[in-house]
């Protein structure tokens, strides 16, 4: 009977461990992706701020050029 029990329990244990390993892999991937998304969003916000500043500077330069032409 012990061999029969071992034959049933071993695949169940193996399947459970495989399922837990798979779940761990999926959760790790999800949290890693969320971290990457936050970093990319921060970089995008910084780039937007820099672009707004550059555009503002360009407008000022164009105004100065126009005033010099007159």
Protein Blocks (a to p, Z undefined) as FASTA:
>chain_A
ZZmmmmmmmmmmmmmmmmmmmmmmmmmmmmmmmmmmmmmmmmmmmmmmmmmmmmmmmmmm
mmmmmmmmZZ
